């Protein structure tokens, strides 16, 4: 029982650290994201930004970030 609790705590701490890392990366990247005039333009600008990010960063870097986001959504639903 205690081992399971320790694993759960370690998992939460790991996810927090990864979310913090993504948050820091996002803070640095936001200045390059053009604000749109409306919601549609914002979404289009984000797609262009993300496509450029994928082209300019290694597969390991951006796929790790996507993995964290997807896993956090899955764990939220549990």
C-alpha positions, -999 to 999 in steps of 0.1 A, spaced: 0 0 0 28 25 9 47 16 -22 16 24 -43 13 58 -25 49 66 -31 46 57 -68 16 80 -70 34 109 -53 64 104 -76 42 103 -106 24 135 -96 58 153 -89 71 142 -123 40 155 -141 42 188 -122 78 192 -133 70 184 -169 40 208 -169 63 235 -155 88 228 -183 61 231 -209 48 263 -193 82 278 -194 86 269 -230 52 284 -238 61 316 -220 92 320 -242 72 311 -273 42 334 -267 59 365 -279 61 349 -314 24 340 -316 5 367 -335 -28 377 -319 -57 374 -342 -86 397 -347 -111 370 -337 -112 334 -325 -108 319 -360 -76 339 -367 -62 330 -333 -67 293 -341 -51 296 -375 -22 315 -361 -17 288 -335 -17 260 -361 9 279 -381 29 285 -350 27 248 -340 36 236 -375 67 259 -374 76 246 -339 75 210 -351 97 219 -381 123 237 -360 125 213 -330 135 177 -327 109 150 -327 119 140 -292 113 174 -278 78 182 -293 65 146 -290 75 145 -253 55 177 -248 25 163 -267 27 131 -246 26 150 -214 -5 169 -225 -23 138 -237 -14 119 -206 -26 147 -183 -60 147 -201 -63 109 -197 -54 110 -160 -78 139 -155 -107 116 -166 -98 87 -143 
